[in-house]
């Protein structure tokens, strides 16, 4: 079973948080060989998410392309742990 580490940024209600956690758990439960750990980062809006991603890319010296794109979600594994970024204002 995949352990899911959760982080919230901005105004993310407990209801939204729990609903997305359930979806992610269901997804990984269906994998034949799921990762041991996934970090789920929930952001109130795209501005918070994009600013966080830009800082992470800079700290890690990663050329990450266009972080300003309005993707529904972003996934990366820059630090060796899969991370999923979700912005509530585009979900």
Secondary structure, DSSP 8 states (H G I E B T S, - for coil): --EEEEEEESS--HHHHHHHHHHHHHHHHT-TT--SEEEEEEESSHHHHHHHHHHHHHHTT-----TTS--SEEEE-TTSSEEEEEEGGG-
